[in-house]
Amino acid sequence: MTTPRFAGRDPAALRQHLASYWKMEAGNVLALPLFAGALVWYAGDWPDLAAVLGAAACSFLLIVGTAAWRLALARLDGQAALATRLVAFCARAEIPSLLLLAAATLASGHAIASAGWPPRSIAAAALTLLAWLEYVNYYHWQLQNFDSAIDLKRIMAGRGLRRAHMGRAVRAWRAQRRTGA
């Protein structure tokens, strides 16, 4: 497998890359919670409220991730109206994301403190952790740096993580709304 070339050098490769990512995120909205639930059930356990909240947080952040990748594709394709709607969705989804993350984190912590680490608690903790990673990756710092040679070189050179593209777009959208521009 070759590393895709980005940074404007090969727009067709970038478009193909982005098209696959939003579809993958969308597929994982249901696939990850179902997979975790199946593992819990296979282990002879049953998901509890903490696992359900972890799954809900994970799925909601994967929906946001789907919108973020579709936003990047809309911008590349010059679909300004769609890009604006997607940025607005992502901006408005941040507070519900944080509320779900807080609920899932508290429920997971309580489940682990009271029951230890049965399969349902492991699922709750894993799904909640994945949701937090998605939140940070899309709203704050780009954690995914393994699929672009440019990003990988940046990390290897010790220049740190980049600010999340969607997070920058959300902050710009909010600033624009505040100023009325």
Residue frames as qw, qx, qy, qz and C-alpha x, y, z in Angstrom:
[[0.000, 0.889, 0.457, 0.000, 0.00, 0.00, 0.00],
 [0.423, 0.326, -0.016, 0.845, 1.36, 3.41, -0.90],
 [0.158, -0.526, -0.436, 0.713, 1.02, 6.50, 1.22],
 [0.293, 0.820, 0.455, 0.185, -1.41, 9.00, -0.30],
 [0.388, 0.081, 0.013, 0.918, 0.08, 12.30, -1.40],
 [0.082, -0.835, -0.526, 0.141, -1.65, 15.32, 0.08],
 [0.254, -0.631, -0.005, 0.733, -1.10, 19.04, 0.49],
 [0.422, 0.756, 0.020, -0.499, -2.56, 19.87, -2.90],
 [0.086, -0.480, 0.751, 0.445, -0.14, 17.79, -4.94],
 [0.151, -0.081, -0.912, -0.372, -2.67, 15.15, -5.93],
 [0.468, -0.053, 0.212, -0.856, -6.28, 16.29, -5.44],
 [0.767, 0.009, -0.482, -0.424, -7.70, 13.03, -6.85],
 [0.553, 0.022, -0.768, 0.322, -5.84, 10.96, -4.26],
 [0.057, -0.044, 0.516, -0.854, -6.95, 13.32, -1.48],
 [0.616, -0.035, -0.104, -0.780, -10.56, 13.14, -2.65],
 [0.753, 0.000, -0.639, -0.159, -10.46, 9.34, -2.76],
 [0.354, 0.061, -0.723, 0.590, -8.90, 9.25, 0.70],
 [0.257, -0.033, 0.350, -0.900, -11.52, 11.57, 2.20],
 [0.695, -0.028, -0.337, -0.635, -14.39, 9.71, 0.52],
 [0.681, -0.041, -0.728, 0.068, -13.30, 6.46, 2.15],
 [0.198, 0.061, -0.648, 0.733, -12.85, 8.02, 5.60],
 [0.443, -0.088, 0.194, -0.871, -16.31, 9.49, 6.01],
 [0.794, -0.024, -0.440, -0.419, -17.85, 6.19, 4.91],
 [0.571, 0.057, -0.744, 0.342, -15.67, 4.24, 7.34],
 [0.065, -0.088, 0.516, -0.849, -16.64, 6.56, 10.23],
 [0.633, -0.059, -0.079, -0.768, -20.32, 6.21, 9.30],
 [0.773, 0.010, -0.615, -0.157, -20.08, 2.42, 9.24],
 [0.414, 0.074, -0.724, 0.547, -18.46, 2.38, 12.66],
 [0.381, -0.320, 0.162, -0.852, -21.34, 4.33, 14.23],
 [0.879, -0.185, 0.006, -0.439, -23.17, 1.02, 14.61],
 [0.826, 0.255, -0.491, 0.108, -20.36, -1.47, 14.07],
 [0.244, 0.399, -0.654, 0.595, -18.23, -0.60, 17.13],
 [0.502, -0.262, 0.447, -0.692, -21.04, -0.67, 19.73],
 [0.925, 0.062, -0.111, -0.358, -22.48, -3.85, 18.21],
 [0.687, 0.355, -0.584, 0.248, -19.04, -5.49, 18.20],
 [0.015, -0.373, 0.645, -0.667, -18.44, -4.49, 21.84],
 [0.709, -0.146, 0.245, -0.645, -21.92, -5.72, 22.81],
 [0.910, 0.182, -0.333, -0.166, -21.32, -9.02, 21.03],
 [0.462, 0.377, -0.678, 0.430, -18.02, -9.50, 22.87],
 [0.321, -0.295, 0.541, -0.719, -19.70, -8.78, 26.21],
 [0.858, 0.002, 0.050, -0.512, -22.53, -11.21, 25.41],
 [0.804, 0.311, -0.505, 0.032, -20.06, -13.87, 24.16],
 [0.229, 0.362, -0.708, 0.562, -18.19, -13.57, 27.47],
 [0.404, -0.410, -0.811, 0.104, -21.42, -14.44, 29.28],
 [0.121, -0.367, -0.379, 0.841, -22.15, -10.92, 30.49],
 [0.177, 0.763, 0.584, 0.212, -24.75, -8.33, 29.58],
 [0.255, 0.382, -0.014, 0.888, -24.14, -4.60, 28.83],
 [0.244, -0.634, -0.574, 0.457, -25.15, -2.29, 31.67],
 [0.104, 0.960, 0.234, -0.111, -25.95, 1.43, 31.74],
 [0.317, -0.735, 0.373, 0.470, -22.25, 2.33, 31.69],
 [0.458, -0.014, 0.731, 0.505, -21.66, 0.25, 28.56],
 [0.301, 0.733, 0.586, 0.166, -24.75, 1.75, 26.90],
 [0.053, -0.966, -0.028, 0.253, -23.59, 5.29, 27.72],
 [0.411, -0.502, 0.554, 0.522, -20.08, 4.49, 26.48],
 [0.438, 0.302, 0.740, 0.411, -21.58, 3.13, 23.24],
 [0.177, 0.892, 0.416, -0.011, -23.81, 6.20, 22.87],
 [0.193, -0.868, 0.209, 0.407, -20.88, 8.58, 23.38],
 [0.453, -0.243, 0.687, 0.513, -18.72, 6.61, 20.97],
 [0.387, 0.520, 0.700, 0.298, -21.45, 6.50, 18.31],
 [0.079, 0.952, 0.246, -0.161, -22.27, 10.18, 18.68],
 [0.246, -0.751, 0.390, 0.473, -18.60, 11.15, 18.28],
 [0.451, 0.018, 0.759, 0.469, -18.36, 8.86, 15.24],
 [0.303, 0.789, 0.525, 0.093, -21.32, 10.75, 13.75],
 [0.083, -0.941, 0.100, 0.311, -19.41, 13.97, 14.37],
 [0.427, -0.428, 0.633, 0.483, -16.35, 12.36, 12.77],
 [0.478, 0.437, 0.699, 0.303, -18.43, 11.37, 9.75],
 [0.164, 0.949, 0.265, -0.048, -19.55, 14.99, 9.43],
 [0.293, -0.796, 0.331, 0.414, -15.96, 16.20, 9.80],
 [0.462, -0.124, 0.719, 0.505, -14.68, 14.00, 6.99],
 [0.356, 0.660, 0.623, 0.223, -17.68, 14.87, 4.82],
 [0.052, -0.954, -0.064, 0.287, -16.94, 18.56, 5.58],
 [0.358, -0.544, 0.533, 0.540, -13.40, 18.17, 4.28],
 [0.412, 0.235, 0.771, 0.425, -14.73, 16.52, 1.14],
 [0.196, 0.861, 0.469, -0.024, -17.38, 19.23, 0.64],
 [0.147, -0.871, 0.176, 0.435, -14.69, 21.90, 0.87],
 [0.401, -0.271, 0.695, 0.532, -12.49, 20.06, -1.61],
 [0.306, 0.441, 0.770, 0.346, -15.44, 19.76, -4.00],
 [0.019, 0.122, 0.128, 0.984, -16.36, 23.44, -3.63],
 [0.365, -0.569, -0.676, -0.293, -19.71, 22.71, -1.97],
 [0.087, 0.299, -0.365, 0.877, -19.77, 25.81, 0.25],
 [0.605, -0.366, -0.049, -0.706, -23.40, 25.51, 1.38],
 [0.904, -0.184, -0.384, -0.036, -22.95, 21.89, 2.46],
 [0.560, 0.178, -0.479, 0.653, -19.66, 22.74, 4.18],
 [0.178, -0.390, 0.235, -0.873, -21.38, 25.53, 6.14],
 [0.795, -0.329, -0.157, -0.484, -24.18, 23.19, 7.27],
 [0.872, -0.043, -0.435, 0.218, -21.67, 20.54, 8.35],
 [0.313, 0.283, -0.441, 0.792, -19.54, 23.04, 10.32],
 [0.449, -0.400, 0.104, -0.792, -22.70, 24.30, 12.04],
 [0.897, -0.233, -0.311, -0.213, -23.69, 20.73, 12.93],
 [0.733, 0.079, -0.475, 0.481, -20.23, 19.99, 14.35],
 [0.048, 0.368, -0.329, 0.868, -20.24, 23.22, 16.36],
 [0.630, -0.356, 0.023, -0.689, -23.68, 22.52, 17.80],
 [0.911, -0.102, -0.394, -0.066, -22.74, 18.90, 18.56],
 [0.386, 0.422, -0.602, 0.557, -19.82, 19.80, 20.84],
 [0.377, -0.362, 0.462, -0.716, -21.84, 20.43, 24.03],
 [0.921, -0.077, 0.006, -0.383, -23.98, 17.28, 23.62],
 [0.770, 0.331, -0.504, 0.209, -20.73, 15.39, 22.96],
 [0.135, 0.422, -0.616, 0.651, -19.22, 16.65, 26.20],
 [0.642, -0.271, 0.293, -0.654, -22.40, 15.85, 28.16],
 [0.961, 0.080, -0.198, -0.178, -22.44, 12.30, 26.81],
 [0.598, 0.404, -0.562, 0.405, -18.72, 11.94, 27.53],
 [0.183, -0.432, 0.540, -0.698, -19.17, 13.16, 31.10],
 [0.828, -0.157, 0.153, -0.515, -22.10, 10.79, 31.70],
 [0.921, 0.217, -0.325, 0.009, -20.23, 7.83, 30.17],
 [0.374, 0.476, -0.598, 0.526, -17.08, 8.62, 32.16],
 [0.409, -0.372, 0.482, -0.680, -18.97, 8.88, 35.45],
 [0.919, -0.030, 0.035, -0.392, -20.98, 5.72, 34.76],
 [0.805, 0.337, -0.458, 0.169, -17.87, 3.77, 33.74],
 [0.131, 0.477, -0.617, 0.612, -16.00, 4.93, 36.82],
 [0.628, -0.274, 0.367, -0.630, -18.92, 3.96, 39.05],
 [0.952, 0.114, -0.163, -0.230, -19.29, 0.55, 37.36],
 [0.644, 0.392, -0.562, 0.341, -15.59, -0.22, 37.77],
 [0.107, -0.441, 0.573, -0.683, -15.55, 0.99, 41.38],
 [0.710, -0.176, 0.341, -0.591, -18.58, -1.15, 42.30],
 [0.964, 0.139, 0.131, -0.187, -18.11, -4.26, 40.14],
 [0.575, -0.417, 0.567, 0.416, -14.45, -4.30, 39.14],
 [0.160, 0.503, -0.561, -0.637, -13.60, -5.34, 35.59],
 [0.640, 0.279, 0.713, -0.060, -16.26, -7.72, 34.25],
 [0.417, 0.252, 0.600, 0.634, -16.65, -7.68, 30.44],
 [0.062, 0.860, 0.470, 0.191, -19.39, -5.01, 30.60],
 [0.329, -0.879, 0.026, 0.343, -17.08, -2.65, 32.53],
 [0.512, -0.233, 0.505, 0.655, -14.23, -3.27, 30.09],
 [0.300, 0.546, 0.612, 0.488, -16.59, -2.46, 27.21],
 [0.117, -0.944, -0.305, 0.045, -17.84, 0.67, 28.96],
 [0.425, -0.723, 0.220, 0.499, -14.30, 1.89, 29.62],
 [0.492, -0.013, 0.596, 0.634, -13.06, 1.04, 26.12],
 [0.218, 0.693, 0.571, 0.382, -15.99, 2.70, 24.34],
 [0.211, -0.949, -0.162, 0.167, -15.72, 5.78, 26.57],
 [0.488, -0.523, 0.362, 0.597, -11.99, 6.01, 25.93],
 [0.419, 0.280, 0.625, 0.596, -12.57, 5.73, 22.17],
 [0.053, 0.878, 0.448, 0.161, -15.18, 8.48, 22.40],
 [0.345, -0.856, 0.058, 0.380, -12.75, 10.78, 24.26],
 [0.505, -0.229, 0.520, 0.650, -10.07, 10.10, 21.63],
 [0.294, 0.580, 0.605, 0.460, -12.54, 10.96, 18.86],
 [0.127, -0.949, -0.274, 0.085, -13.49, 14.17, 20.67],
 [0.415, -0.694, 0.269, 0.524, -9.88, 15.29, 21.06],
 [0.503, 0.041, 0.629, 0.592, -9.04, 14.24, 17.48],
 [0.221, 0.640, 0.578, 0.456, -11.84, 16.27, 15.92],
 [0.162, -0.945, -0.262, -0.107, -12.23, 19.28, 18.22],
 [0.403, -0.874, 0.207, 0.177, -8.70, 19.89, 19.50],
 [0.164, -0.655, 0.677, 0.292, -5.60, 17.99, 18.38],
 [0.797, 0.372, -0.358, -0.312, -5.17, 15.76, 15.34],
 [0.648, -0.437, 0.617, -0.091, -4.31, 12.39, 16.88],
 [0.875, 0.311, 0.361, 0.082, -4.50, 10.50, 13.61],
 [0.057, 0.856, -0.409, -0.310, -1.08, 10.95, 12.06],
 [0.593, -0.238, 0.745, 0.191, -0.37, 7.57, 10.53],
 [0.648, 0.484, 0.578, 0.106, -1.96, 7.87, 7.09],
 [0.369, 0.924, 0.011, 0.095, -0.29, 10.98, 5.71],
 [0.776, 0.143, -0.148, 0.596, 3.44, 11.14, 5.06],
 [0.094, 0.654, -0.090, 0.745, 3.38, 14.87, 5.83],
 [0.615, -0.662, 0.058, -0.424, 1.78, 14.39, 9.26],
 [0.954, -0.214, -0.084, 0.194, 3.97, 11.40, 10.08],
 [0.606, 0.364, -0.159, 0.689, 7.14, 13.37, 9.22],
 [0.192, -0.721, 0.087, -0.660, 5.92, 16.23, 11.40],
 [0.819, -0.542, 0.031, -0.185, 5.53, 13.88, 14.39],
 [0.920, 0.005, -0.070, 0.386, 8.84, 12.12, 13.75],
 [0.406, 0.534, -0.135, 0.729, 10.61, 15.50, 13.59],
 [0.373, -0.342, -0.583, 0.635, 9.30, 16.30, 17.07],
 [0.050, -0.193, -0.124, -0.972, 7.10, 19.19, 15.92],
 [0.268, 0.163, 0.661, -0.682, 4.09, 17.89, 17.85],
 [0.272, 0.507, 0.818, 0.035, 0.47, 17.41, 16.99],
 [0.001, 0.236, 0.342, 0.910, -1.42, 19.69, 14.62],
 [0.379, 0.186, 0.412, -0.807, -4.57, 21.48, 15.64],
 [0.410, 0.353, 0.841, 0.019, -7.65, 19.61, 14.45],
 [0.054, 0.153, 0.503, 0.849, -8.96, 20.87, 11.11],
 [0.283, -0.616, -0.662, -0.320, -12.59, 20.55, 12.15],
 [0.434, -0.638, -0.406, 0.490, -11.89, 22.26, 15.46],
 [0.231, -0.227, 0.156, 0.933, -10.36, 25.21, 13.64],
 [0.114, -0.337, -0.612, -0.706, -13.38, 25.36, 11.32],
 [0.386, -0.668, -0.636, 0.023, -15.76, 25.26, 14.30],
 [0.376, -0.545, -0.219, 0.716, -13.89, 28.06, 16.08],
 [0.107, -0.032, 0.360, 0.926, -13.90, 30.17, 12.89],
 [0.228, -0.501, -0.697, -0.461, -17.65, 29.53, 12.42],
 [0.405, -0.688, -0.525, 0.292, -18.36, 30.59, 16.02],
 [0.311, -0.383, 0.005, 0.870, -16.20, 33.71, 15.68],
 [0.001, 0.191, 0.539, 0.820, -18.02, 34.64, 12.48],
 [0.319, -0.628, -0.677, -0.215, -21.39, 34.24, 14.19],
 [0.414, -0.610, -0.366, 0.568, -20.27, 36.39, 17.14],
 [0.196, -0.339, 0.165, 0.905, -19.10, 39.21, 14.89],
 [0.510, 0.646, 0.413, -0.391, -22.00, 38.86, 12.46],
 [0.044, 0.586, -0.532, -0.610, -19.61, 38.86, 9.48]]
